[in-house]
Amino acid sequence: MYISSLQNPKIKNIVALRKASKRKKQNLFIIDGLREIKVALDYGFNLIDIFRCPEISNENPGFFKQEINTVSSEVFKKIAYADNPNGWLAIAEPRYNNLNDIKIKDKFLGLVLELVEKPGNLGAIIRTSYAAGLDAVIINESQTDLYNPNVIKASSGHVFSSMVIIASKEECLEYFKANKIEVYTTSIKASKSYEQVNWQKPSVIVLGSEAFGLSNYWLKNSNHNIIIPMQNGIDSLNVSVSAGIVVYEAKRQRNLD
């Protein structure tokens, strides 16, 4: 099908899906970019519709098994979320993993994110976690839609991975206790540096939002409270930067074994 009209019902609906409320109501989301679409397929996501603009992209990958809608450049620029779109867009059905989807290993290492508000930060943390080979990224009380286009882009599509979990604080704590996983919370009031921790045991690192930090629930129920030392005048780091620092120290120590 070739689409050149901005009034086409499919096109008007894609524009509507930019709003989280519409995505939730229709149980659909937008994937903007060929690489991200390929990652979603690799993780087994169901694509409802695919759109390509030949004026922007001359790529013709052979991994699609369904009809591809061809659209004009005017139409594609209307539906694309990215400032510099690469000519591919898809509509997909969301999938949400829970704690039962985690595969526990002897040296489990995961992250819990509480109240992370910014889609770019959430996506960047997922990307770092995938790169580091973490077992799980567990999201508590998310303040952003998991399939926000900025989360997808910043995560390089790895938000589609089975390691990304949605669970409540209470569910997480029960799960960690049952599986003998040490809980490390990050706080500016802690006395022990993240470098002084022995990261050899099965562990999970809990990070809060930049605006509010961690809830008392996690601070009271953790096994260890740690800090990333900083110069005077700075009381916090970007949450995605903090995640990268602590995660890679844990991985560094484990690689010394």
ABEGO torsion letter per residue (X at the ends): XBBABAABAAAAAAAAAABAAAAAAAGBBBBBEAAAAAAAAAAGBBBABBBBBAAABABBBAABABBBBBBBAAAAAAABABABBAGBBBBBBBBBBBAAABBBBABBBBBBBBGBABAAAAAAAAAAAAAAGBABBBBBGBABBAABAAAAAAAGGAAABAABBBBBAAAAAAAAAAAGBBBBBBBAABABBAAABBAABBBBBBBBBAAAEBBAAAAAABABBBBBBBBBGBABBBAAAAAAAAAAAAAAAAAAX
